[in-house]
Amino acid sequence: MKIVAVTACPTGIAHTYMAADVLKKAAAKLGVSIKVETQGAMGVENVLTPVDIVSADLVIIASDIEIEDKNRFLGINSKQFPIETILTDVEGILKKHLF
């Protein structure tokens, strides 16, 4: 299984990177491959390529704001969640939507 994710928060500082970190840790624990793009105070980092996106079993958008270039996920299995939901129940979310 493979996941790609985008994380973003209104200030682009703490929660953007905290969400990316918990997603990576939970994916590793569940034996799932993941690549996370962050859209934070440092700009867009670890940009998802078209190949990353189309080869993913699931796209997770963890954001409380509109993310940049959201249209690249049209027609792809994607789910959007508030940052708080990712921070508090990331394993539950992954299990529900992957297995």
PyMOL CGO cylinders between C-alpha atoms (Angstrom):
from pymol import cmd
from pymol.cgo import CYLINDER

trace = [
    CYLINDER, 0.00, 0.00, 0.00, 1.10, 3.52, -0.75, 0.3, 1, 1, 1, 1, 1, 1,
    CYLINDER, 1.10, 3.52, -0.75, -0.14, 6.84, 0.60, 0.3, 1, 1, 1, 1, 1, 1,
    CYLINDER, -0.14, 6.84, 0.60, 0.66, 10.37, -0.41, 0.3, 1, 1, 1, 1, 1, 1,
    CYLINDER, 0.66, 10.37, -0.41, -0.37, 13.28, 1.76, 0.3, 1, 1, 1, 1, 1, 1,
    CYLINDER, -0.37, 13.28, 1.76, -0.42, 17.05, 1.86, 0.3, 1, 1, 1, 1, 1, 1,
    CYLINDER, -0.42, 17.05, 1.86, -0.35, 18.89, 5.18, 0.3, 1, 1, 1, 1, 1, 1,
    CYLINDER, -0.35, 18.89, 5.18, -1.07, 22.59, 5.67, 0.3, 1, 1, 1, 1, 1, 1,
    CYLINDER, -1.07, 22.59, 5.67, -2.33, 24.86, 8.45, 0.3, 1, 1, 1, 1, 1, 1,
    CYLINDER, -2.33, 24.86, 8.45, -3.25, 28.55, 8.62, 0.3, 1, 1, 1, 1, 1, 1,
    CYLINDER, -3.25, 28.55, 8.62, 0.11, 29.71, 10.01, 0.3, 1, 1, 1, 1, 1, 1,
    CYLINDER, 0.11, 29.71, 10.01, 2.16, 27.04, 8.27, 0.3, 1, 1, 1, 1, 1, 1,
    CYLINDER, 2.16, 27.04, 8.27, 4.39, 26.40, 11.21, 0.3, 1, 1, 1, 1, 1, 1,
    CYLINDER, 4.39, 26.40, 11.21, 3.82, 23.81, 13.91, 0.3, 1, 1, 1, 1, 1, 1,
    CYLINDER, 3.82, 23.81, 13.91, 0.72, 21.86, 12.90, 0.3, 1, 1, 1, 1, 1, 1,
    CYLINDER, 0.72, 21.86, 12.90, 1.77, 21.43, 9.27, 0.3, 1, 1, 1, 1, 1, 1,
    CYLINDER, 1.77, 21.43, 9.27, 4.94, 19.64, 10.32, 0.3, 1, 1, 1, 1, 1, 1,
    CYLINDER, 4.94, 19.64, 10.32, 3.39, 17.85, 13.30, 0.3, 1, 1, 1, 1, 1, 1,
    CYLINDER, 3.39, 17.85, 13.30, 0.76, 16.31, 11.01, 0.3, 1, 1, 1, 1, 1, 1,
    CYLINDER, 0.76, 16.31, 11.01, 3.44, 15.23, 8.52, 0.3, 1, 1, 1, 1, 1, 1,
    CYLINDER, 3.44, 15.23, 8.52, 5.40, 13.60, 11.35, 0.3, 1, 1, 1, 1, 1, 1,
    CYLINDER, 5.40, 13.60, 11.35, 2.46, 11.63, 12.78, 0.3, 1, 1, 1, 1, 1, 1,
    CYLINDER, 2.46, 11.63, 12.78, 1.44, 10.47, 9.30, 0.3, 1, 1, 1, 1, 1, 1,
    CYLINDER, 1.44, 10.47, 9.30, 4.96, 9.16, 8.65, 0.3, 1, 1, 1, 1, 1, 1,
    CYLINDER, 4.96, 9.16, 8.65, 5.17, 7.41, 12.01, 0.3, 1, 1, 1, 1, 1, 1,
    CYLINDER, 5.17, 7.41, 12.01, 1.73, 5.78, 11.69, 0.3, 1, 1, 1, 1, 1, 1,
    CYLINDER, 1.73, 5.78, 11.69, 2.41, 4.63, 8.13, 0.3, 1, 1, 1, 1, 1, 1,
    CYLINDER, 2.41, 4.63, 8.13, 5.71, 3.06, 9.20, 0.3, 1, 1, 1, 1, 1, 1,
    CYLINDER, 5.71, 3.06, 9.20, 3.98, 1.32, 12.10, 0.3, 1, 1, 1, 1, 1, 1,
    CYLINDER, 3.98, 1.32, 12.10, 1.34, -0.09, 9.74, 0.3, 1, 1, 1, 1, 1, 1,
    CYLINDER, 1.34, -0.09, 9.74, 3.88, -1.08, 7.08, 0.3, 1, 1, 1, 1, 1, 1,
    CYLINDER, 3.88, -1.08, 7.08, 2.58, 1.42, 4.52, 0.3, 1, 1, 1, 1, 1, 1,
    CYLINDER, 2.58, 1.42, 4.52, 4.72, 3.54, 2.21, 0.3, 1, 1, 1, 1, 1, 1,
    CYLINDER, 4.72, 3.54, 2.21, 4.13, 7.30, 2.47, 0.3, 1, 1, 1, 1, 1, 1,
    CYLINDER, 4.13, 7.30, 2.47, 5.35, 10.55, 0.96, 0.3, 1, 1, 1, 1, 1, 1,
    CYLINDER, 5.35, 10.55, 0.96, 4.19, 13.80, 2.55, 0.3, 1, 1, 1, 1, 1, 1,
    CYLINDER, 4.19, 13.80, 2.55, 4.19, 17.22, 0.92, 0.3, 1, 1, 1, 1, 1, 1,
    CYLINDER, 4.19, 17.22, 0.92, 4.15, 20.12, 3.37, 0.3, 1, 1, 1, 1, 1, 1,
    CYLINDER, 4.15, 20.12, 3.37, 2.72, 23.51, 2.51, 0.3, 1, 1, 1, 1, 1, 1,
    CYLINDER, 2.72, 23.51, 2.51, 4.02, 25.63, 5.34, 0.3, 1, 1, 1, 1, 1, 1,
    CYLINDER, 4.02, 25.63, 5.34, 5.91, 28.74, 6.26, 0.3, 1, 1, 1, 1, 1, 1,
    CYLINDER, 5.91, 28.74, 6.26, 8.90, 27.51, 4.23, 0.3, 1, 1, 1, 1, 1, 1,
    CYLINDER, 8.90, 27.51, 4.23, 6.74, 27.16, 1.12, 0.3, 1, 1, 1, 1, 1, 1,
    CYLINDER, 6.74, 27.16, 1.12, 5.90, 23.86, -0.55, 0.3, 1, 1, 1, 1, 1, 1,
    CYLINDER, 5.90, 23.86, -0.55, 8.39, 21.15, 0.38, 0.3, 1, 1, 1, 1, 1, 1,
    CYLINDER, 8.39, 21.15, 0.38, 8.73, 17.53, -0.74, 0.3, 1, 1, 1, 1, 1, 1,
    CYLINDER, 8.73, 17.53, -0.74, 6.44, 18.20, -3.73, 0.3, 1, 1, 1, 1, 1, 1,
    CYLINDER, 6.44, 18.20, -3.73, 4.33, 15.25, -4.84, 0.3, 1, 1, 1, 1, 1, 1,
    CYLINDER, 4.33, 15.25, -4.84, 4.98, 14.33, -8.46, 0.3, 1, 1, 1, 1, 1, 1,
    CYLINDER, 4.98, 14.33, -8.46, 2.25, 13.19, -10.86, 0.3, 1, 1, 1, 1, 1, 1,
    CYLINDER, 2.25, 13.19, -10.86, 3.72, 9.67, -10.62, 0.3, 1, 1, 1, 1, 1, 1,
    CYLINDER, 3.72, 9.67, -10.62, 3.53, 9.79, -6.80, 0.3, 1, 1, 1, 1, 1, 1,
    CYLINDER, 3.53, 9.79, -6.80, -0.13, 10.78, -7.01, 0.3, 1, 1, 1, 1, 1, 1,
    CYLINDER, -0.13, 10.78, -7.01, -1.36, 8.28, -9.60, 0.3, 1, 1, 1, 1, 1, 1,
    CYLINDER, -1.36, 8.28, -9.60, 0.50, 5.39, -7.99, 0.3, 1, 1, 1, 1, 1, 1,
    CYLINDER, 0.50, 5.39, -7.99, -0.97, 6.06, -4.54, 0.3, 1, 1, 1, 1, 1, 1,
    CYLINDER, -0.97, 6.06, -4.54, -3.73, 3.91, -3.08, 0.3, 1, 1, 1, 1, 1, 1,
    CYLINDER, -3.73, 3.91, -3.08, -4.88, 6.91, -1.04, 0.3, 1, 1, 1, 1, 1, 1,
    CYLINDER, -4.88, 6.91, -1.04, -4.28, 10.66, -0.98, 0.3, 1, 1, 1, 1, 1, 1,
    CYLINDER, -4.28, 10.66, -0.98, -4.73, 12.33, 2.40, 0.3, 1, 1, 1, 1, 1, 1,
    CYLINDER, -4.73, 12.33, 2.40, -5.14, 16.07, 2.62, 0.3, 1, 1, 1, 1, 1, 1,
    CYLINDER, -5.14, 16.07, 2.62, -4.63, 17.17, 6.20, 0.3, 1, 1, 1, 1, 1, 1,
    CYLINDER, -4.63, 17.17, 6.20, -5.49, 20.83, 6.17, 0.3, 1, 1, 1, 1, 1, 1,
    CYLINDER, -5.49, 20.83, 6.17, -7.66, 23.51, 7.67, 0.3, 1, 1, 1, 1, 1, 1,
    CYLINDER, -7.66, 23.51, 7.67, -7.03, 25.82, 4.69, 0.3, 1, 1, 1, 1, 1, 1,
    CYLINDER, -7.03, 25.82, 4.69, -7.25, 25.55, 0.91, 0.3, 1, 1, 1, 1, 1, 1,
    CYLINDER, -7.25, 25.55, 0.91, -4.10, 23.80, -0.31, 0.3, 1, 1, 1, 1, 1, 1,
    CYLINDER, -4.10, 23.80, -0.31, -2.13, 24.84, -3.36, 0.3, 1, 1, 1, 1, 1, 1,
    CYLINDER, -2.13, 24.84, -3.36, -2.77, 23.00, -6.63, 0.3, 1, 1, 1, 1, 1, 1,
    CYLINDER, -2.77, 23.00, -6.63, -5.61, 20.85, -5.26, 0.3, 1, 1, 1, 1, 1, 1,
    CYLINDER, -5.61, 20.85, -5.26, -6.88, 20.10, -8.77, 0.3, 1, 1, 1, 1, 1, 1,
    CYLINDER, -6.88, 20.10, -8.77, -4.03, 17.59, -9.32, 0.3, 1, 1, 1, 1, 1, 1,
    CYLINDER, -4.03, 17.59, -9.32, -6.01, 15.18, -7.10, 0.3, 1, 1, 1, 1, 1, 1,
    CYLINDER, -6.01, 15.18, -7.10, -9.20, 15.21, -9.19, 0.3, 1, 1, 1, 1, 1, 1,
    CYLINDER, -9.20, 15.21, -9.19, -10.30, 11.67, -10.00, 0.3, 1, 1, 1, 1, 1, 1,
    CYLINDER, -10.30, 11.67, -10.00, -7.92, 10.19, -7.42, 0.3, 1, 1, 1, 1, 1, 1,
    CYLINDER, -7.92, 10.19, -7.42, -8.99, 8.43, -4.21, 0.3, 1, 1, 1, 1, 1, 1,
    CYLINDER, -8.99, 8.43, -4.21, -8.48, 11.36, -1.85, 0.3, 1, 1, 1, 1, 1, 1,
    CYLINDER, -8.48, 11.36, -1.85, -9.79, 12.19, 1.60, 0.3, 1, 1, 1, 1, 1, 1,
    CYLINDER, -9.79, 12.19, 1.60, -9.53, 15.50, 3.42, 0.3, 1, 1, 1, 1, 1, 1,
    CYLINDER, -9.53, 15.50, 3.42, -9.31, 15.79, 7.20, 0.3, 1, 1, 1, 1, 1, 1,
    CYLINDER, -9.31, 15.79, 7.20, -8.83, 18.63, 9.65, 0.3, 1, 1, 1, 1, 1, 1,
    CYLINDER, -8.83, 18.63, 9.65, -5.31, 18.76, 11.07, 0.3, 1, 1, 1, 1, 1, 1,
    CYLINDER, -5.31, 18.76, 11.07, -6.65, 18.04, 14.58, 0.3, 1, 1, 1, 1, 1, 1,
    CYLINDER, -6.65, 18.04, 14.58, -8.23, 14.79, 13.39, 0.3, 1, 1, 1, 1, 1, 1,
    CYLINDER, -8.23, 14.79, 13.39, -4.92, 13.63, 11.95, 0.3, 1, 1, 1, 1, 1, 1,
    CYLINDER, -4.92, 13.63, 11.95, -3.07, 14.58, 15.13, 0.3, 1, 1, 1, 1, 1, 1,
    CYLINDER, -3.07, 14.58, 15.13, -5.52, 12.75, 17.40, 0.3, 1, 1, 1, 1, 1, 1,
    CYLINDER, -5.52, 12.75, 17.40, -6.48, 9.64, 15.41, 0.3, 1, 1, 1, 1, 1, 1,
    CYLINDER, -6.48, 9.64, 15.41, -4.06, 9.09, 12.55, 0.3, 1, 1, 1, 1, 1, 1,
    CYLINDER, -4.06, 9.09, 12.55, -3.88, 5.30, 12.98, 0.3, 1, 1, 1, 1, 1, 1,
    CYLINDER, -3.88, 5.30, 12.98, -7.66, 5.00, 13.05, 0.3, 1, 1, 1, 1, 1, 1,
    CYLINDER, -7.66, 5.00, 13.05, -7.94, 7.05, 9.88, 0.3, 1, 1, 1, 1, 1, 1,
    CYLINDER, -7.94, 7.05, 9.88, -5.33, 5.00, 8.04, 0.3, 1, 1, 1, 1, 1, 1,
    CYLINDER, -5.33, 5.00, 8.04, -6.86, 1.71, 9.12, 0.3, 1, 1, 1, 1, 1, 1,
    CYLINDER, -6.86, 1.71, 9.12, -10.34, 2.83, 8.10, 0.3, 1, 1, 1, 1, 1, 1,
    CYLINDER, -10.34, 2.83, 8.10, -9.37, 4.06, 4.66, 0.3, 1, 1, 1, 1, 1, 1,
    CYLINDER, -9.37, 4.06, 4.66, -6.69, 1.53, 3.71, 0.3, 1, 1, 1, 1, 1, 1,
    CYLINDER, -6.69, 1.53, 3.71, -7.66, -1.84, 5.15, 0.3, 1, 1, 1, 1, 1, 1,
]
cmd.load_cgo(trace, "trace")
